[in-house]
Amino acid sequence: MSLLTLTALEIVLGIDNLVFISIMSNRLPAHQQSN
């Protein structure tokens, strides 16, 4: 049961990291263009 919980947490955190990276990579070029 604990292994299933750890696997679910890793999947959620992995998706959260992908969303965060995509948001940051989308903001960086726009910020660099305004400078």
N, CA, C and O atoms as CSV, one atom per row, in Angstrom:
chain,resi,resn,atom,element,x,y,z
A,1,MET,N,N,0.839,-1.215,0.000
A,1,MET,CA,C,0.000,0.000,0.000
A,1,MET,C,C,0.872,1.261,0.000
A,1,MET,O,O,0.564,2.238,-0.684
A,2,SER,N,N,1.952,1.229,0.767
A,2,SER,CA,C,2.818,2.409,0.806
A,2,SER,C,C,3.511,2.622,-0.546
A,2,SER,O,O,3.761,3.756,-0.956
A,3,LEU,N,N,3.816,1.509,-1.232
A,3,LEU,CA,C,4.461,1.636,-2.539
A,3,LEU,C,C,3.516,2.303,-3.530
A,3,LEU,O,O,3.945,3.106,-4.358
A,4,LEU,N,N,2.230,1.971,-3.447
A,4,LEU,CA,C,1.238,2.589,-4.337
A,4,LEU,C,C,1.111,4.078,-4.040
A,4,LEU,O,O,0.980,4.889,-4.957
A,5,THR,N,N,1.148,4.435,-2.764
A,5,THR,CA,C,1.069,5.846,-2.383
A,5,THR,C,C,2.284,6.607,-2.879
A,5,THR,O,O,2.151,7.715,-3.398
A,6,LEU,N,N,3.478,6.023,-2.727
A,6,LEU,CA,C,4.701,6.681,-3.196
A,6,LEU,C,C,4.688,6.850,-4.706
A,6,LEU,O,O,5.117,7.881,-5.225
A,7,THR,N,N,4.195,5.833,-5.415
A,7,THR,CA,C,4.125,5.918,-6.879
A,7,THR,C,C,3.170,7.026,-7.312
A,7,THR,O,O,3.463,7.775,-8.244
A,8,ALA,N,N,2.025,7.127,-6.633
A,8,ALA,CA,C,1.057,8.173,-6.971
A,8,ALA,C,C,1.642,9.551,-6.694
A,8,ALA,O,O,1.435,10.479,-7.476
A,9,LEU,N,N,2.372,9.695,-5.587
A,9,LEU,CA,C,2.983,10.987,-5.254
A,9,LEU,C,C,4.035,11.368,-6.288
A,9,LEU,O,O,4.124,12.528,-6.691
A,10,GLU,N,N,4.830,10.392,-6.717
A,10,GLU,CA,C,5.861,10.694,-7.717
A,10,GLU,C,C,5.242,11.113,-9.047
A,10,GLU,O,O,5.765,11.998,-9.725
A,11,ILE,N,N,4.133,10.482,-9.421
A,11,ILE,CA,C,3.460,10.844,-10.676
A,11,ILE,C,C,2.898,12.265,-10.581
A,11,ILE,O,O,3.045,13.061,-11.509
A,12,VAL,N,N,2.258,12.573,-9.456
A,12,VAL,CA,C,1.682,13.917,-9.273
A,12,VAL,C,C,2.778,14.970,-9.254
A,12,VAL,O,O,2.643,16.021,-9.880
A,13,LEU,N,N,3.865,14.693,-8.536
A,13,LEU,CA,C,4.963,15.661,-8.472
A,13,LEU,C,C,5.637,15.811,-9.830
A,13,LEU,O,O,6.072,16.905,-10.189
A,14,GLY,N,N,5.726,14.718,-10.589
A,14,GLY,CA,C,6.322,14.790,-11.916
A,14,GLY,C,C,5.499,15.665,-12.851
A,14,GLY,O,O,6.044,16.468,-13.608
A,15,ILE,N,N,4.179,15.501,-12.789
A,15,ILE,CA,C,3.293,16.324,-13.619
A,15,ILE,C,C,3.379,17.784,-13.175
A,15,ILE,O,O,3.386,18.690,-14.009
A,16,ASP,N,N,3.446,18.013,-11.852
A,16,ASP,CA,C,3.531,19.372,-11.326
A,16,ASP,C,C,4.821,20.035,-11.801
A,16,ASP,O,O,4.827,21.215,-12.148
A,17,ASN,N,N,5.921,19.265,-11.814
A,17,ASN,CA,C,7.198,19.807,-12.287
A,17,ASN,C,C,7.130,20.133,-13.780
A,17,ASN,O,O,7.680,21.146,-14.213
A,18,LEU,N,N,6.469,19.298,-14.564
A,18,LEU,CA,C,6.357,19.558,-16.006
A,18,LEU,C,C,5.549,20.827,-16.257
A,18,LEU,O,O,5.895,21.625,-17.128
A,19,VAL,N,N,4.464,21.016,-15.487
A,19,VAL,CA,C,3.646,22.223,-15.642
A,19,VAL,C,C,4.451,23.452,-15.248
A,19,VAL,O,O,4.400,24.476,-15.928
A,20,PHE,N,N,5.200,23.351,-14.143
A,20,PHE,CA,C,6.008,24.486,-13.687
A,20,PHE,C,C,7.081,24.842,-14.707
A,20,PHE,O,O,7.300,26.019,-14.994
A,21,ILE,N,N,7.750,23.834,-15.253
A,21,ILE,CA,C,8.812,24.077,-16.243
A,21,ILE,C,C,8.226,24.694,-17.516
A,21,ILE,O,O,8.825,25.590,-18.112
A,22,SER,N,N,7.042,24.204,-17.930
A,22,SER,CA,C,6.434,24.746,-19.151
A,22,SER,C,C,6.006,26.189,-18.947
A,22,SER,O,O,6.126,27.002,-19.863
A,23,ILE,N,N,5.509,26.523,-17.758
A,23,ILE,CA,C,5.103,27.909,-17.472
A,23,ILE,C,C,6.337,28.811,-17.446
A,23,ILE,O,O,6.320,29.904,-18.012
A,24,MET,N,N,7.405,28.357,-16.792
A,24,MET,CA,C,8.611,29.173,-16.706
A,24,MET,C,C,9.257,29.353,-18.079
A,24,MET,O,O,9.742,30.439,-18.395
A,25,SER,N,N,9.269,28.296,-18.899
A,25,SER,CA,C,9.875,28.399,-20.226
A,25,SER,C,C,9.031,29.285,-21.143
A,25,SER,O,O,9.556,29.899,-22.072
A,26,ASN,N,N,7.730,29.350,-20.882
A,26,ASN,CA,C,6.868,30.228,-21.682
A,26,ASN,C,C,7.039,31.685,-21.264
A,26,ASN,O,O,6.910,32.586,-22.093
A,27,ARG,N,N,7.326,31.920,-19.996
A,27,ARG,CA,C,7.480,33.296,-19.517
A,27,ARG,C,C,8.852,33.876,-19.841
A,27,ARG,O,O,8.987,35.079,-20.066
A,28,LEU,N,N,9.877,33.010,-19.862
A,28,LEU,CA,C,11.232,33.506,-20.077
A,28,LEU,C,C,11.418,34.233,-21.412
A,28,LEU,O,O,11.933,35.351,-21.409
A,29,PRO,N,N,11.025,33.655,-22.552
A,29,PRO,CA,C,11.215,34.371,-23.827
A,29,PRO,C,C,10.461,35.697,-23.864
A,29,PRO,O,O,10.980,36.681,-24.391
A,30,ALA,N,N,9.254,35.742,-23.320
A,30,ALA,CA,C,8.484,36.986,-23.341
A,30,ALA,C,C,9.177,38.041,-22.475
A,30,ALA,O,O,9.184,39.225,-22.810
A,31,HIS,N,N,9.753,37.598,-21.369
A,31,HIS,CA,C,10.471,38.547,-20.488
A,31,HIS,C,C,11.738,39.040,-21.170
A,31,HIS,O,O,12.110,40.205,-21.027
A,32,GLN,N,N,12.400,38.162,-21.909
A,32,GLN,CA,C,13.621,38.561,-22.596
A,32,GLN,C,C,13.301,39.488,-23.781
A,32,GLN,O,O,14.091,40.376,-24.101
A,33,GLN,N,N,12.155,39.283,-24.425
A,33,GLN,CA,C,11.784,40.134,-25.552
A,33,GLN,C,C,11.458,41.552,-25.092
A,33,GLN,O,O,11.740,42.520,-25.797
A,34,SER,N,N,10.855,41.670,-23.890
A,34,SER,CA,C,10.485,43.005,-23.392
A,34,SER,C,C,11.714,43.796,-22.988
A,34,SER,O,O,11.668,45.025,-22.932
A,35,ASN,N,N,12.831,43.100,-22.702
A,35,ASN,CA,C,14.049,43.816,-22.325
A,35,ASN,C,C,14.737,44.280,-23.535
A,35,ASN,O,O,15.791,44.909,-23.443
